[in-house]
Amino acid sequence: MHKASFHTLVIGSGAAGLACACRLHEGGIESVALLTEGLHCGTSINTGSDKQTYYKLGLSGETPDSPVLLARTLFEGGSADGDVAFAEAACSARAFLKLVELGVPFPRDRYGSYPGYRTDHDPVGRATSTGPYTSQAMCRAWQTELRRRQLQVLEGRRVVSLLVQEGRVLGARAWNEAEQSWEVYAAQNVVYAVGGPGALYRSSVYPQLQTGGIGPALRAGALAQSLPESQFGMASTKFRWNVSGSYMQVVPRMISRAADGLSDEREFLRDYLPDPGELYSLLFLKGYQWPFDVSRARSGSSQIDLWVYEETVLKGRRVFLDYRVEPSGFSLERLSAEALDYLKRSGIRSELHRTPLERLRQLNPAAIELYANNGIELAAEPLEIAVSFQHNNGGLSGNLWWESPALSHFFPIGEANGSHGVRRPGGSALNAGQVGALRAAEYIGARYRAEENLEPLFEEALKADAPRWEKFSAQSDAGWEDERRELQERMSRVAAHIRDEELLREAIPAAWGQLERIERRGGRLQSLINLDLALTQAVYLEAMLYQSVSGVGSRGSAQLRREGKILPEDEAFRGRVLESRYLGGRQSEHRWRPVRPLPSGESWFESAWADFEAGKIYQKENGTV
Ligand SMILES: Cc1cc2nc3c(=O)[nH]c(=O)nc-3n(C[C@H](O)[C@H](O)[C@H](O)COP(=O)(O)OP(=O)(O)OC[C@H]3O[C@@H](n4cnc5c(N)ncnc54)[C@H](O)[C@@H]3O)c2cc1C
């Protein structure tokens, strides 16, 4: 079996992992390796949206901003820790300006300031963007830096297990798909940047090349938090893309058809809301109220997501956006003042633009081109959509240096880190990924630089880990598609934006049963991914049920029902964080703890200077370093 050793192993090559590998090297750690399924894999390099947003500290205009104000916004989303929110805010400018220095073309004005716009859950306009592919531009810039630094990249590897002894991570085991063989890596530190669990749901807008990797960390005993908190919203299914922004602002005709996708076409929205003025004004709002949000589900724009869910999941029909024909009863003049004003200012005129497509061509021609480049002509065919899984706000726990509280020398960063809580401002995922990379690299450089002799511990960990995997990979991958479909369908049915306590309860034994079956059957790459997803599924479902039974109610992007009734939110839980841990077998444990408070943010310069010089900033809460 191939074996190699590095000072620090970074797993995952999205915007977060790439940034961390370069930052470690910049900080003087020479022996860094980036292990990944592929530089072309993951969410960051493959995804985007109408205007993909990067949320940062305000750096322009007259609106005052500061780390304290930004931290407050991040913290007030609920169930987010204050110390981490503060670090995300305090390091935001540094992380953003590094990207600027690396050449990411964030727009600036003639004086050199970076104007912002308002995104969801953002009180002041801190958002910026390079267009539809911001995270891809970030990856490209970091990849150039990675090459310049000549860092070692191990592609075509899938980590399936973390090697652990005495509460410390010592390395990882990976499957090499090209060689069809196992490899092990010993490391003083492991940075875990594996992204979100993209393949967990059938309706998902994650790219196909992001399946997720939280399973091995759960199996190794890492602590997780806020697992039930995710974002769902409407997205096209053939080519996965959020239908936000101008795709909704031009008010397309929304239709449903029978399961064959062809027959029995209906404009179903008017069954739910007959008044066309009211209905199409709501549809317009979906442009910038993209995620399903329970606070907008009673009378606001998120009702549309509920109606689409009813058509697709409950009635088994298929829903499409048709840009070729006006929706029935549509007229510009019937829209709300807000929608009408926006469209008129954008040059839309009823006598000139007689279809949604003509309006889209006027508002954002690149939006039409984007689908054409992906084989879909909006002028020729309707676009199939579904309410889809888009982001996991929860994930693995980390302290204010992004180190796992349960596994030392293990740093979950990027989307794998569950720092966001209930609601996050749009774009804060990218900020958190860059800041986490910076913080983990700084801490490793400052505190975990010295090489320890870990060989005996590593060998012990390996001995305990090896037998299950040799047995597993002795089998073929046959039947993996059925297993994947089963778990994805289960998650989309019971654990998406509509959750019913009873259905969650029923799904859990089936999920554990599936995990055991996959473990028994064994297989190669796809079965290893299924094993990861199946464990993830079971622990997530348990966390969701625990949250429901605790009485949290509906919040964020998940509406909770019990015996058909929608449960209101108990806002007291916004002050607590749900922690989860896998215990082996069919056991997981979940508990609420109070959020860590927001620091005051006031530091007296002279004492901050002294603490910095003495390295006290790296001190742990119990005073140790
Ligand atoms: C459609 C869409 C639109 C979005 N829009 C925005 C937005 O506007 N603003 C915003 O802030 N966020 C947005 N997000 C979220 C954001 O893009 C992601 O959270 C972020 O890109 C994740 O970056 P990452 O580096 O953590 O992980 P990723 O970019 O997903 O990278 C994960 C890496 O880990 C590798 N990997 C995974 N498992 C393993 C394993 N077991 N072994 C080896 N390698 C592994 C993958 O191959 C990949 O290289 C959006 C997400 C989607 C899906």
The ligand as a Tripos MOL2 file, in Angstrom:
@<TRIPOS>MOLECULE
LIG
   53    58     1     0     0
SMALL
NO_CHARGES

@<TRIPOS>ATOM
      1 C1        -25.7180   26.9680   -7.2960 C.3       1 LIG1
      2 C2        -24.9370   27.5260   -6.1670 C.ar      1 LIG1
      3 C3        -24.7950   28.8830   -6.0270 C.ar      1 LIG1
      4 C4        -24.0690   29.4100   -4.9720 C.ar      1 LIG1
      5 N1        -23.9630   30.7560   -4.8460 N.ar      1 LIG1
      6 C5        -23.2500   31.2680   -3.8230 C.ar      1 LIG1
      7 C6        -23.0810   32.6620   -3.6930 C.ar      1 LIG1
      8 O1        -23.5860   33.4450   -4.5010 O.2       1 LIG1
      9 N2        -22.3410   33.1170   -2.6470 N.ar      1 LIG1
     10 C7        -21.7720   32.2840   -1.7190 C.ar      1 LIG1
     11 O2        -21.1130   32.7560   -0.7840 O.2       1 LIG1
     12 N3        -21.9270   30.9450   -1.8300 N.ar      1 LIG1
     13 C8        -22.6360   30.4380   -2.8560 C.ar      1 LIG1
     14 N4        -22.7710   29.0890   -2.9590 N.ar      1 LIG1
     15 C9        -22.0700   28.2390   -1.9770 C.3       1 LIG1
     16 C10       -20.5630   28.2170   -2.2720 C.3       1 LIG1
     17 O3        -20.3510   28.2020   -3.6640 O.3       1 LIG1
     18 C11       -19.9080   27.0060   -1.6300 C.3       1 LIG1
     19 O4        -20.2570   26.9620   -0.2630 O.3       1 LIG1
     20 C12       -18.3870   27.0590   -1.7410 C.3       1 LIG1
     21 O5        -17.9970   27.2300   -3.0810 O.3       1 LIG1
     22 C13       -17.7880   25.7940   -1.1620 C.3       1 LIG1
     23 O6        -16.4080   25.8930   -1.2710 O.3       1 LIG1
     24 P1        -15.4880   24.8130   -0.5730 P.3       1 LIG1
     25 O7        -14.0850   25.1330   -0.9560 O.co2     1 LIG1
     26 O8        -15.8140   24.6980    0.8530 O.co2     1 LIG1
     27 O9        -15.9300   23.4070   -1.2130 O.3       1 LIG1
     28 P2        -16.0270   22.9300   -2.7250 P.3       1 LIG1
     29 O10       -15.7720   24.0160   -3.6780 O.co2     1 LIG1
     30 O11       -17.3030   22.1800   -2.8600 O.co2     1 LIG1
     31 O12       -14.8190   21.9190   -2.8550 O.3       1 LIG1
     32 C14       -14.8250   20.6720   -2.1960 C.3       1 LIG1
     33 C15       -13.5780   19.9230   -2.6320 C.3       1 LIG1
     34 O13       -13.4200   18.7650   -1.8450 O.3       1 LIG1
     35 C16       -13.2420   17.6240   -2.6840 C.3       1 LIG1
     36 N5        -13.7040   16.4560   -1.9300 N.ar      1 LIG1
     37 C17       -14.9290   16.2690   -1.3800 C.ar      1 LIG1
     38 N6        -14.9620   15.1050   -0.7110 N.ar      1 LIG1
     39 C18       -13.7150   14.5610   -0.8440 C.ar      1 LIG1
     40 C19       -13.1220   13.3650   -0.3790 C.ar      1 LIG1
     41 N7        -13.7970   12.5180    0.3940 N.pl3     1 LIG1
     42 N8        -11.8320   13.1030   -0.7300 N.ar      1 LIG1
     43 C20       -11.1300   13.9760   -1.5020 C.ar      1 LIG1
     44 N9        -11.6360   15.1330   -1.9630 N.ar      1 LIG1
     45 C21       -12.9260   15.4110   -1.6290 C.ar      1 LIG1
     46 C22       -14.0330   17.9630   -3.9110 C.3       1 LIG1
     47 O14       -13.6490   17.1760   -5.0100 O.3       1 LIG1
     48 C23       -13.6430   19.4400   -4.0700 C.3       1 LIG1
     49 O15       -12.3490   19.5410   -4.6190 O.3       1 LIG1
     50 C24       -23.4770   28.5390   -4.0220 C.ar      1 LIG1
     51 C25       -23.6140   27.1580   -4.1610 C.ar      1 LIG1
     52 C26       -24.3340   26.6550   -5.2230 C.ar      1 LIG1
     53 C27       -24.4590   25.1700   -5.3650 C.3       1 LIG1
@<TRIPOS>BOND
     1     1     2 1
     2     2     3 ar
     3     2    52 ar
     4     3     4 ar
     5     4     5 ar
     6     4    50 ar
     7     5     6 ar
     8     6     7 ar
     9     6    13 1
    10     7     8 2
    11     7     9 ar
    12     9    10 ar
    13    10    11 2
    14    10    12 ar
    15    12    13 ar
    16    13    14 ar
    17    14    15 1
    18    14    50 ar
    19    15    16 1
    20    16    17 1
    21    16    18 1
    22    18    19 1
    23    18    20 1
    24    20    21 1
    25    20    22 1
    26    22    23 1
    27    23    24 1
    28    24    25 2
    29    24    26 1
    30    24    27 1
    31    27    28 1
    32    28    29 2
    33    28    30 1
    34    28    31 1
    35    31    32 1
    36    32    33 1
    37    33    34 1
    38    33    48 1
    39    34    35 1
    40    35    36 1
    41    35    46 1
    42    36    37 ar
    43    36    45 ar
    44    37    38 ar
    45    38    39 ar
    46    39    40 ar
    47    39    45 ar
    48    40    41 1
    49    40    42 ar
    50    42    43 ar
    51    43    44 ar
    52    44    45 ar
    53    46    47 1
    54    46    48 1
    55    48    49 1
    56    50    51 ar
    57    51    52 ar
    58    52    53 1
@<TRIPOS>SUBSTRUCTURE
     1 LIG1         1 GROUP 0 **** ****
